[in-house]
Amino acid sequence: LALYFLTLFLSIVITIVSCIFINFSFGLSVFIGSIIGILYLRLLAKSIGNLGKTSSGISKVQLLLPVCLFIFASRNELIEILPSIIGFFLYKPAMFYYFSRS
């Protein structure tokens, strides 16, 4: 739970900074990508938790999230592709920080 809040906090800070210094569309794209990244992290945690008990592989739904994000960003004029992908991967620095301090 702490990892999710850390990721959400990091994404909100980066969204606000990018809205101020770059533009609103970039910040919105980062935020949408980070929300999808948090959902991906949640599905990944559930999938890893069930690994060996009820399943033998990783869920296909979690692989669908980045693909849907890319398709949504490419078809929507307000959302940009690169910032949304950057936002999607914001869970990784939060994970590095969380596990390095433990």
C-alpha positions in Angstrom: 0.0 0.0 0.0 2.9 2.4 0.8 4.3 1.7 -2.7 1.1 2.7 -4.3 0.9 6.0 -2.4 4.5 6.7 -3.1 3.9 6.2 -6.8 0.8 8.3 -6.7 2.6 11.1 -4.8 5.5 11.0 -7.3 3.1 11.1 -10.2 1.2 14.1 -8.8 4.4 16.0 -8.2 5.8 15.3 -11.7 2.4 16.2 -13.2 2.2 19.5 -11.4 5.8 20.4 -12.3 5.3 19.4 -16.0 2.0 21.4 -16.2 3.8 24.5 -14.8 7.0 24.3 -16.8 6.0 22.5 -20.0 2.3 22.6 -20.8 -1.0 21.2 -19.7 -1.3 18.5 -22.3 2.1 17.1 -21.3 1.1 17.1 -17.6 -2.2 15.4 -18.4 -0.5 12.8 -20.5 2.0 12.0 -17.7 -0.9 11.7 -15.1 -2.9 9.4 -17.3 0.1 7.3 -18.0 0.9 7.1 -14.3 -2.6 6.0 -13.3 -2.3 3.2 -15.9 1.1 2.4 -14.4 -0.4 2.1 -10.9 -3.1 -0.2 -12.2 -0.4 -2.2 -14.0 1.6 -2.4 -10.7 -1.5 -3.6 -8.9 -2.2 -6.3 -11.5 1.5 -7.3 -11.4 1.4 -7.7 -7.6 -1.7 -9.8 -7.7 -0.2 -11.9 -10.5 3.0 -12.5 -8.6 1.0 -13.3 -5.4 -0.9 -16.0 -7.3 2.1 -17.4 -9.1 2.5 -21.0 -8.1 -0.8 -21.2 -6.2 -3.4 -20.9 -8.9 -1.5 -19.8 -12.1 1.7 -20.8 -13.8 2.2 -17.6 -15.8 1.6 -13.8 -15.8 -1.8 -12.5 -16.6 -2.5 -11.3 -20.2 -4.6 -8.4 -18.9 -1.6 -6.7 -17.5 0.1 -6.8 -20.9 -3.0 -5.3 -22.4 -2.7 -2.1 -20.2 0.4 -0.6 -21.9 -1.0 -1.5 -25.4 -4.3 0.2 -24.6 -2.5 3.2 -23.3 -0.5 3.5 -26.5 -3.6 3.1 -28.6 -5.5 5.6 -26.6 -2.7 8.2 -26.7 -2.2 7.8 -30.4 -5.9 8.3 -31.2 -6.6 11.1 -28.7 -5.5 14.6 -29.7 -5.2 15.8 -26.1 -3.0 13.0 -24.9 0.6 12.7 -26.2 2.3 9.3 -26.6 5.8 9.9 -25.1 4.7 11.7 -21.9 2.1 9.0 -21.2 4.7 6.3 -21.6 7.0 8.3 -19.3 4.1 8.5 -16.8 3.4 4.7 -17.2 7.0 4.0 -16.0 6.9 6.3 -13.0 6.2 3.2 -10.8 9.8 2.1 -11.4 11.6 5.0 -9.6 9.1 4.7 -6.7 9.9 1.0 -6.5 13.7 1.7 -6.5 13.3 4.2 -3.7 10.9 2.0 -1.7 13.1 -1.0 -1.8 16.4 0.8 -1.4 15.4 2.3 1.9 14.3 -1.1 3.4 
